[in-house]
Amino acid sequence: MFLEIICSQSRSFTTHNLCATLRLRRCRLKCSIENDRKPCYTAFAGSQSEGKTNVHTTDTMKRIIVGITGASGSIYAVRLLEELSKRKYDIHAVFSRTGTEVMRFECNADQKRFPDVKWHEHDNMFSEIASGCSAAETMIVVPCSVNTLSCIAHGISGNLLQRAAAVTLKERRHLILVPRETPVDSIALESMLTLSKIGVTILPASPGFYHHPKTIDDLIDHVVGKILNIANIPNELCRSWTDPNTI
């Protein structure tokens, strides 16, 4: 009799715990769904004034991050930023440590040329783009050095550009890398393959000639147009191929 009472109480206790666990799981699931519907906020250091914290919120504006490394080919970044600046986008940009110097050397340009772009320091890990709540739909690294490409492929975040790329990957958003260096060794090829397997677009800065380019600008526009196409941004820089036999 005593054992029957104990067993009965044990079954009652187990059933009670099971119901409580199910209720707790339903509650957590409901909270998770509700939180997913809320806008994402991120406060970052270095933005406080008079005791107030600047808070970045998501909105309906298309947000794009442009990373610029020290590889040769800064003209592609300049042209891309020119095109993006024509649109009502929330554009963020970050140089690698030598990216600024190379752009000045090759293009005689720097951040001042793009006043509508939100620039971030390469060593500022408190920047909003270092957080998953930056909510950038697309990140484009152009030109992308082999060093930066390899760091991204192996999860190394040595600067803000690499960290922003890592965030783009972990948040399952679109990352486009535009390497220009040639020839390419096996290490770089393996890094490209690693990234391609997880959905990263590897878009070498290799212009086509089927559109009969007349100037260097035509070649640059062809590559930038390809980048915009992959980023789902309508443009007239890269014309669609038409069968010449039907013209």
KEVOVO-848444 format. One line per 3 residues: number of its first residue (from 0); their letters; for each residue x, y, z of N, C-alpha, C, CB. Coordinates in steps of 0.1 Angstrom, whole numbers, plus 5000, padded with zeros to 4 digits. Glycine has a CB too. Example, Ala and Ser with C-alpha at 12.3 -4.5 7.8 and 13.67 -1.06 7.14 Angstrom:
2
0	as	5132,4943,5078,5123,4955,5078,5132,4967,5078,5113,4955,5090 ~ 5128,4978,5071,5137,4989,5071,5129,5000,5079,5141,4994,5057
END
This chain:
247
0	mfl	5008,4988,5000,5000,5000,5000,5009,5013,5000,4991,5000,5012 ~ 5019,5012,5009,5028,5024,5010,5035,5026,4996,5038,5021,5021 ~ 5039,5015,4990,5046,5016,4977,5037,5022,4966,5052,5003,4973
3	eii	5024,5017,4967,5014,5022,4957,5012,5037,4958,5001,5015,4959 ~ 5012,5042,4971,5010,5057,4973,5022,5064,4968,5009,5060,4988 ~ 5034,5059,4970,5047,5065,4966,5047,5066,4950,5059,5058,4971
6	csq	5043,5055,4944,5043,5054,4929,5033,5064,4924,5040,5040,4924 ~ 5021,5064,4930,5011,5074,4926,5016,5088,4926,4998,5072,4934 ~ 5022,5091,4938,5027,5105,4939,5038,5108,4929,5032,5107,4954
9	srs	5046,5098,4927,5057,5100,4917,5052,5102,4903,5066,5087,4917 ~ 5041,5094,4899,5035,5097,4886,5029,5110,4885,5025,5086,4883 ~ 5023,5115,4896,5016,5128,4896,5027,5139,4895,5008,5130,4909
12	ftt	5038,5137,4902,5049,5147,4902,5055,5148,4888,5060,5144,4912 ~ 5057,5136,4882,5063,5136,4868,5054,5143,4858,5066,5121,4864 ~ 5040,5139,4859,5031,5146,4850,5030,5161,4852,5017,5140,4852
15	hnl	5031,5165,4864,5031,5179,4867,5043,5186,4861,5030,5182,4883 ~ 5055,5180,4863,5067,5186,4857,5066,5186,4842,5079,5178,4861 ~ 5061,5176,4836,5060,5175,4821,5051,5187,4816,5055,5162,4817
18	cat	5040,5189,4823,5031,5200,4819,5037,5213,4820,5017,5199,4827 ~ 5044,5215,4831,5051,5227,4834,5062,5230,4823,5058,5228,4848 ~ 5069,5219,4819,5079,5221,4809,5073,5225,4796,5087,5208,4808
21	lrl	5062,5218,4792,5055,5222,4779,5050,5236,4779,5044,5212,4777 ~ 5045,5240,4791,5040,5254,4792,5052,5264,4790,5033,5257,4805 ~ 5063,5261,4796,5075,5269,4795,5080,5270,4781,5086,5264,4805
24	rrc	5080,5259,4774,5085,5258,4760,5076,5267,4751,5086,5244,4755 ~ 5062,5265,4753,5053,5273,4745,5055,5288,4748,5039,5269,4749 ~ 5058,5292,4760,5060,5306,4764,5073,5311,4757,5061,5307,4779
27	rlk	5084,5303,4757,5096,5307,4751,5094,5309,4736,5107,5297,4754 ~ 5087,5299,4730,5085,5300,4715,5077,5313,4712,5077,5288,4710 ~ 5067,5316,4720,5059,5328,4717,5067,5340,4718,5047,5329,4727
30	csi	5076,5341,4729,5085,5353,4731,5095,5354,4719,5092,5351,4744 ~ 5100,5342,4715,5109,5342,4704,5103,5348,4691,5115,5328,4701 ~ 5091,5344,4688,5084,5349,4676,5081,5364,4677,5070,5341,4674
33	end	5077,5368,4689,5074,5382,4691,5087,5391,4690,5068,5385,4704 ~ 5098,5385,4695,5110,5393,4694,5115,5394,4680,5121,5386,4702 ~ 5113,5383,4672,5117,5384,4658,5110,5395,4650,5114,5370,4651
36	rkp	5098,5398,4655,5090,5408,4648,5094,5422,4651,5075,5406,4650 ~ 5101,5424,4662,5105,5437,4667,5118,5442,4659,5108,5437,4682 ~ 5119,5455,4658,5131,5461,4652,5143,5458,4660,5130,5476,4649
39	cyt	5154,5457,4654,5167,5454,4661,5174,5467,4665,5176,5445,4652 ~ 5179,5467,4677,5186,5479,4681,5200,5476,4686,5178,5486,4693 ~ 5209,5485,4684,5222,5483,4689,5228,5496,4694,5231,5477,4679
42	afa	5233,5497,4706,5239,5509,4711,5254,5506,4711,5235,5513,4726 ~ 5262,5516,4707,5276,5513,4705,5284,5524,4712,5280,5512,4691 ~ 5295,5521,4718,5304,5530,4725,5309,5541,4716,5315,5523,4733
45	gsq	5313,5552,4722,5318,5563,4714,5307,5571,4708,5327,5557,4704 ~ 5295,5569,4712,5284,5576,4706,5275,5583,4716,5275,5567,4698 ~ 5281,5584,4728,5273,5590,4739,5276,5605,4741,5275,5582,4752
48	seg	5266,5613,4743,5268,5627,4745,5257,5631,4755,5267,5635,4732 ~ 5261,5639,4765,5252,5644,4775,5243,5633,4781,5243,5655,4768 ~ 5250,5622,4783,5243,5611,4790,5233,5603,4782,5236,5616,4802
51	ktn	5232,5606,4769,5223,5599,4760,5231,5590,4751,5215,5609,4752 ~ 5225,5579,4748,5231,5569,4739,5225,5569,4725,5231,5555,4745 ~ 5233,5571,4715,5227,5570,4701,5223,5556,4698,5236,5576,4691
54	vht	5211,5553,4694,5207,5540,4691,5204,5539,4676,5195,5536,4700 ~ 5209,5529,4670,5207,5526,4656,5195,5517,4654,5220,5520,4649 ~ 5186,5521,4646,5174,5512,4644,5173,5508,4629,5161,5520,4648
57	tdt	5166,5497,4627,5164,5492,4613,5153,5500,4607,5161,5477,4613 ~ 5153,5501,4594,5142,5508,4587,5141,5501,4573,5145,5523,4585 ~ 5132,5507,4565,5130,5501,4552,5140,5505,4541,5116,5505,4547
60	mkr	5149,5514,4545,5160,5518,4535,5170,5507,4533,5167,5530,4540 ~ 5173,5504,4521,5183,5494,4517,5196,5497,4523,5184,5491,4502 ~ 5202,5489,4531,5215,5492,4538,5226,5483,4531,5214,5489,4553
63	iiv	5237,5490,4528,5248,5483,4521,5261,5487,4528,5248,5486,4506 ~ 5270,5477,4529,5283,5480,4535,5293,5477,4523,5287,5470,4547 ~ 5302,5487,4522,5313,5486,4512,5326,5485,4519,5313,5497,4501
66	git	5334,5474,4517,5347,5473,4523,5358,5476,4512,5349,5459,4529 ~ 5368,5483,4515,5378,5487,4505,5392,5483,4511,5377,5502,4502 ~ 5398,5474,4505,5411,5469,4510,5423,5476,4503,5413,5454,4508
69	gas	5435,5472,4506,5447,5479,4500,5451,5473,4487,5458,5478,4509 ~ 5443,5464,4481,5446,5458,4468,5445,5469,4457,5437,5446,4465 ~ 5453,5467,4447,5451,5476,4435,5438,5474,4429,5463,5474,4425
72	gsi	5432,5485,4424,5419,5485,4418,5409,5493,4426,5414,5470,4418 ~ 5413,5503,4433,5404,5512,4440,5394,5519,4432,5412,5523,4448 ~ 5397,5520,4419,5388,5527,4410,5374,5520,4409,5394,5527,4395
75	yav	5374,5507,4411,5362,5499,4412,5353,5504,4424,5364,5484,4412 ~ 5360,5506,4435,5353,5510,4447,5348,5525,4445,5362,5510,4459 ~ 5356,5533,4439,5351,5547,4437,5339,5547,4428,5363,5555,4430
78	rll	5339,5539,4417,5328,5539,4408,5316,5533,4414,5332,5531,4395 ~ 5318,5523,4422,5306,5517,4429,5300,5526,4439,5311,5504,4437 ~ 5308,5534,4447,5302,5543,4456,5295,5555,4449,5314,5549,4465
81	eel	5300,5558,4437,5294,5569,4429,5280,5564,4425,5302,5572,4416 ~ 5279,5552,4421,5266,5546,4417,5256,5545,4429,5267,5533,4410 ~ 5261,5540,4440,5253,5538,4452,5248,5551,4457,5260,5530,4462
84	skr	5256,5561,4456,5253,5574,4462,5241,5581,4454,5265,5583,4462 ~ 5239,5576,4442,5228,5582,4434,5214,5577,4439,5229,5578,4419 ~ 5215,5566,4447,5202,5560,4452,5200,5563,4467,5203,5545,4450
87	kyd	5188,5562,4471,5184,5565,4485,5187,5553,4493,5169,5569,4486 ~ 5200,5550,4495,5204,5538,4503,5211,5543,4515,5213,5529,4495 ~ 5212,5535,4525,5220,5537,4537,5233,5530,4535,5212,5532,4550
90	iha	5243,5538,4531,5256,5533,4527,5266,5534,4538,5261,5539,4514 ~ 5272,5523,4542,5283,5523,4551,5296,5519,4544,5280,5514,4564 ~ 5307,5524,4548,5320,5520,4541,5331,5520,4552,5323,5530,4530
93	vfs	5340,5510,4549,5352,5509,4558,5364,5505,4550,5349,5499,4569 ~ 5375,5512,4552,5388,5509,4546,5395,5498,4554,5396,5521,4544 ~ 5404,5491,4548,5414,5483,4556,5425,5494,4559,5420,5471,4548
96	rtg	5435,5489,4566,5445,5499,4571,5452,5506,4560,5456,5492,4579 ~ 5455,5499,4548,5462,5506,4537,5452,5510,4526,5472,5496,4532 ~ 5439,5507,4527,5430,5510,4517,5429,5524,4513,5416,5505,4521
99	tev	5429,5533,4524,5429,5547,4522,5441,5552,4513,5428,5555,4535 ~ 5453,5547,4517,5465,5551,4510,5465,5547,4495,5477,5545,4517 ~ 5460,5535,4493,5460,5531,4479,5450,5539,4471,5457,5516,4478
102	mrf	5438,5542,4476,5428,5550,4469,5434,5564,4466,5415,5551,4477 ~ 5441,5570,4475,5447,5583,4473,5457,5582,4462,5453,5589,4485 ~ 5465,5571,4462,5476,5569,4452,5471,5567,4438,5485,5558,4457
105	ecn	5461,5558,4437,5456,5554,4424,5445,5563,4418,5450,5540,4425 ~ 5437,5569,4427,5426,5577,4422,5425,5591,4427,5413,5570,4426 ~ 5435,5595,4435,5435,5608,4441,5421,5611,4448,5438,5619,4430
108	adq	5416,5602,4455,5403,5603,4462,5404,5597,4476,5392,5596,4453 ~ 5394,5602,4484,5393,5597,4498,5379,5598,4502,5403,5604,4507 ~ 5376,5597,4515,5363,5597,4521,5355,5610,4517,5363,5595,4536
111	krf	5362,5621,4517,5356,5634,4514,5348,5635,4501,5366,5645,4515 ~ 5352,5626,4492,5345,5626,4479,5331,5620,4480,5353,5617,4469 ~ 5328,5614,4491,5315,5607,4492,5309,5612,4506,5316,5592,4492
114	pdv	5304,5624,4506,5298,5629,4519,5286,5622,4524,5295,5644,4518 ~ 5279,5615,4515,5266,5608,4519,5269,5594,4524,5257,5607,4507 ~ 5281,5590,4524,5285,5576,4529,5289,5577,4544,5296,5570,4520
117	kwh	5285,5568,4552,5289,5567,4566,5302,5559,4567,5277,5561,4574 ~ 5312,5566,4570,5325,5560,4571,5328,5555,4585,5336,5569,4566 ~ 5335,5543,4585,5339,5538,4598,5354,5535,4598,5331,5524,4601
120	ehd	5360,5537,4610,5375,5535,4611,5378,5520,4612,5380,5542,4624 ~ 5389,5516,4606,5392,5502,4604,5394,5495,4617,5404,5500,4595 ~ 5398,5503,4628,5401,5496,4641,5390,5499,4651,5414,5501,4646
123	nmf	5379,5504,4647,5368,5507,4656,5358,5495,4658,5360,5519,4652 ~ 5361,5486,4667,5353,5474,4668,5340,5477,4676,5360,5464,4676 ~ 5338,5490,4680,5325,5494,4686,5316,5499,4675,5328,5505,4697
126	sei	5320,5500,4663,5311,5504,4652,5299,5496,4651,5319,5505,4639 ~ 5288,5502,4646,5275,5495,4645,5276,5483,4635,5264,5504,4641 ~ 5285,5485,4625,5286,5474,4615,5293,5462,4620,5293,5479,4602
129	asg	5299,5463,4633,5305,5451,4639,5295,5442,4646,5316,5456,4649 ~ 5282,5447,4646,5271,5440,4652,5262,5433,4642,5264,5449,4662 ~ 5256,5422,4646,5246,5416,4637,5234,5424,4636,5243,5402,4643
132	csa	5232,5434,4645,5220,5442,4644,5222,5454,4634,5216,5448,4657 ~ 5233,5454,4626,5235,5464,4616,5225,5462,4605,5249,5464,4611 ~ 5221,5450,4603,5210,5446,4593,5213,5450,4579,5197,5453,4598
135	aet	5226,5450,4575,5229,5453,4561,5225,5441,4553,5244,5455,4560 ~ 5218,5444,4542,5214,5433,4533,5225,5427,4525,5203,5438,4523 ~ 5235,5436,4521,5246,5431,4513,5259,5438,4518,5243,5435,4498
138	miv	5270,5431,4517,5283,5437,4519,5291,5433,4507,5290,5431,4532 ~ 5298,5444,4502,5307,5442,4490,5321,5446,4494,5301,5451,4478 ~ 5330,5437,4492,5344,5441,4494,5351,5442,4481,5351,5430,4503
141	vpc	5355,5455,4477,5360,5458,4464,5370,5469,4465,5349,5462,4454 ~ 5382,5468,4460,5388,5455,4457,5391,5446,4469,5401,5457,4448 ~ 5391,5433,4468,5393,5425,4479,5407,5418,4478,5382,5414,4480
144	svn	5416,5422,4487,5429,5416,4487,5429,5401,4490,5439,5424,4496 ~ 5439,5394,4486,5440,5380,4489,5441,5378,4504,5452,5373,4482 ~ 5448,5387,4511,5449,5386,4526,5436,5387,4532,5459,5397,4531
147	tls	5428,5397,4528,5414,5398,4534,5405,5386,4531,5408,5411,4529 ~ 5406,5382,4518,5398,5370,4514,5401,5358,4523,5401,5367,4499 ~ 5414,5356,4525,5418,5344,4533,5414,5345,4547,5433,5342,4532
150	cia	5415,5358,4553,5411,5360,4567,5396,5357,4568,5414,5374,4571 ~ 5388,5362,4559,5374,5360,4560,5370,5345,4559,5366,5368,4548 ~ 5377,5338,4550,5375,5324,4548,5378,5315,4560,5383,5318,4536
153	hgi	5387,5320,4569,5391,5313,4580,5387,5319,4593,5406,5311,4581 ~ 5377,5328,4592,5371,5333,4605,5379,5343,4613,5367,5322,4613 ~ 5389,5349,4606,5397,5359,4613,5392,5373,4612,5412,5358,4607
156	sgn	5390,5380,4623,5385,5393,4623,5395,5403,4629,5371,5394,4631 ~ 5405,5406,4621,5416,5414,4626,5414,5429,4625,5429,5411,4618 ~ 5403,5433,4618,5400,5447,4617,5385,5448,4615,5407,5454,4605
159	llq	5379,5460,4614,5365,5461,4613,5359,5456,4600,5361,5476,4614 ~ 5367,5457,4589,5362,5452,4576,5360,5437,4577,5373,5456,4565 ~ 5370,5430,4582,5369,5416,4584,5358,5412,4593,5382,5410,4588
162	raa	5356,5419,4604,5346,5417,4614,5332,5418,4607,5347,5426,4626 ~ 5330,5429,4599,5317,5432,4593,5314,5420,4583,5318,5445,4585 ~ 5325,5415,4576,5323,5404,4567,5318,5391,4575,5335,5401,4559
165	avt	5325,5389,4587,5321,5378,4595,5307,5379,4600,5331,5377,4607 ~ 5302,5391,4603,5289,5393,4607,5279,5390,4596,5287,5408,4612 ~ 5283,5395,4584,5274,5392,4572,5272,5377,4570,5281,5399,4560
168	lke	5283,5370,4572,5282,5355,4571,5273,5349,4581,5296,5349,4571 ~ 5276,5353,4594,5268,5346,4605,5253,5350,4605,5274,5350,4618 ~ 5250,5362,4599,5236,5366,4598,5230,5361,4585,5235,5381,4599
171	rrh	5237,5353,4577,5232,5347,4565,5227,5358,4555,5220,5338,4568 ~ 5236,5368,4554,5233,5378,4544,5242,5377,4532,5233,5392,4550 ~ 5241,5386,4522,5248,5384,4510,5262,5391,4511,5240,5390,4498
174	lil	5272,5383,4508,5286,5388,4508,5292,5387,4494,5295,5381,4519 ~ 5297,5398,4488,5303,5398,4475,5317,5402,4476,5295,5407,4465 ~ 5327,5394,4472,5341,5397,4472,5346,5398,4458,5349,5386,4480
177	vpr	5353,5409,4456,5358,5413,4442,5374,5413,4442,5353,5426,4437 ~ 5380,5401,4441,5394,5400,4441,5399,5405,4427,5399,5386,4443 ~ 5411,5412,4427,5416,5416,4414,5430,5410,4412,5417,5432,4415
180	etp	5437,5406,4422,5451,5401,4421,5452,5389,4411,5456,5398,4434 ~ 5462,5389,4403,5465,5378,4394,5480,5377,4392,5457,5380,4381 ~ 5485,5365,4390,5478,5352,4391,5474,5348,4405,5487,5341,4385
183	vds	5467,5338,4407,5462,5334,4420,5468,5320,4424,5446,5333,4420 ~ 5473,5320,4436,5479,5308,4441,5469,5298,4447,5490,5310,4451 ~ 5473,5286,4450,5464,5276,4455,5458,5279,4468,5472,5262,4456
186	ial	5465,5286,4477,5459,5290,4489,5447,5299,4487,5470,5297,4498 ~ 5449,5309,4478,5438,5318,4476,5426,5311,4469,5442,5330,4467 ~ 5429,5302,4460,5419,5294,4453,5411,5286,4463,5425,5285,4442
189	esm	5418,5279,4473,5411,5271,4483,5402,5280,4492,5421,5264,4491 ~ 5407,5292,4495,5399,5301,4503,5386,5306,4495,5407,5314,4507 ~ 5388,5308,4482,5376,5312,4474,5366,5300,4474,5381,5315,4460
192	ltl	5371,5288,4472,5362,5277,4472,5355,5275,4485,5370,5264,4469 ~ 5362,5277,4496,5356,5276,4510,5345,5286,4511,5367,5278,4521 ~ 5347,5298,4507,5337,5308,4508,5325,5306,4498,5343,5322,4505
195	ski	5328,5301,4486,5318,5299,4476,5308,5288,4481,5324,5295,4463 ~ 5314,5278,4488,5305,5267,4493,5295,5271,4503,5314,5256,4499 ~ 5298,5283,4510,5288,5287,4520,5280,5299,4515,5295,5291,4533
198	gvt	5280,5301,4501,5271,5311,4495,5277,5325,4492,5260,5313,4504 ~ 5290,5327,4495,5296,5339,4491,5298,5340,4476,5310,5341,4499 ~ 5296,5352,4471,5298,5354,4456,5312,5359,4454,5288,5364,4451
201	ilp	5320,5351,4447,5334,5355,4443,5333,5361,4429,5344,5343,4443 ~ 5335,5374,4428,5333,5381,4415,5346,5388,4411,5322,5392,4416 ~ 5355,5381,4404,5368,5387,4400,5366,5399,4392,5377,5376,4393
204	asp	5375,5409,4393,5374,5421,4385,5380,5418,4371,5382,5433,4392 ~ 5372,5411,4364,5376,5407,4350,5366,5412,4340,5378,5391,4349 ~ 5368,5423,4335,5358,5429,4325,5357,5421,4313,5361,5443,4322
207	gfy	5345,5421,4307,5342,5414,4294,5345,5424,4283,5328,5409,4293 ~ 5345,5419,4270,5347,5427,4259,5337,5426,4248,5361,5424,4253 ~ 5326,5418,4251,5316,5415,4241,5307,5428,4239,5307,5404,4245
210	hhp	5308,5438,4248,5300,5450,4247,5308,5461,4239,5296,5455,4260 ~ 5320,5457,4234,5328,5466,4226,5332,5478,4233,5321,5469,4213 ~ 5340,5477,4244,5343,5489,4252,5352,5498,4244,5351,5485,4265
213	kti	5350,5511,4246,5358,5521,4239,5368,5528,4248,5349,5532,4233 ~ 5365,5528,4261,5374,5535,4270,5376,5526,4283,5368,5548,4274 ~ 5386,5531,4291,5388,5524,4304,5376,5524,4313,5400,5530,4311
216	ddl	5368,5536,4312,5356,5537,4320,5346,5526,4316,5350,5551,4317 ~ 5346,5523,4303,5336,5512,4299,5340,5499,4305,5337,5511,4283 ~ 5353,5496,4307,5357,5484,4313,5354,5484,4328,5372,5482,4311
219	idh	5356,5495,4334,5353,5497,4349,5338,5495,4351,5358,5510,4354 ~ 5330,5502,4343,5315,5501,4344,5310,5487,4342,5309,5511,4334 ~ 5316,5479,4334,5312,5466,4332,5313,5458,4344,5320,5459,4320
222	vvg	5324,5459,4351,5326,5451,4364,5317,5457,4375,5341,5453,4369 ~ 5316,5470,4376,5307,5476,4386,5292,5472,4383,5309,5491,4387 ~ 5289,5472,4371,5275,5468,4367,5272,5453,4371,5273,5469,4352
225	kil	5282,5445,4370,5281,5431,4374,5279,5430,4389,5293,5422,4370 ~ 5286,5438,4396,5285,5438,4411,5271,5442,4415,5295,5448,4417 ~ 5266,5453,4408,5252,5458,4411,5242,5447,4407,5249,5471,4404
228	nia	5244,5440,4396,5234,5430,4392,5233,5419,4403,5238,5424,4379 ~ 5245,5414,4408,5245,5404,4418,5239,5409,4431,5260,5399,4421 ~ 5240,5422,4434,5234,5428,4446,5220,5431,4444,5242,5440,4450
231	nip	5214,5427,4432,5200,5430,4429,5197,5445,4429,5191,5423,4439 ~ 5206,5453,4423,5204,5467,4422,5203,5471,4407,5216,5475,4429 ~ 5192,5475,4403,5190,5478,4388,5200,5489,4384,5176,5483,4386
234	nel	5205,5487,4372,5215,5497,4367,5216,5495,4352,5229,5494,4373 ~ 5223,5505,4346,5225,5505,4331,5239,5504,4327,5219,5517,4325 ~ 5248,5500,4337,5262,5499,4334,5266,5486,4327,5270,5500,4347
237	crs	5259,5475,4330,5262,5463,4324,5249,5458,4316,5265,5452,4335 ~ 5251,5459,4303,5239,5456,4294,5237,5441,4293,5241,5463,4281 ~ 5225,5437,4292,5222,5423,4290,5226,5418,4276,5207,5420,4293
240	wtd	5231,5406,4276,5236,5400,4263,5224,5398,4254,5243,5387,4266 ~ 5225,5402,4241,5215,5399,4231,5222,5392,4220,5209,5413,4226 ~ 5215,5381,4215,5220,5373,4204,5222,5382,4192,5210,5361,4201
243	pnt	5234,5384,4187,5236,5393,4176,5229,5388,4163,5251,5395,4173 ~ 5226,5376,4162,5220,5370,4150,5205,5374,4149,5221,5355,4150 ~ 5200,5379,4161,5185,5383,4161,5184,5398,4159,5179,5378,4174
246	i	5195,5405,4159,5194,5420,4158,5191,5424,4143,5206,5427,4163
END
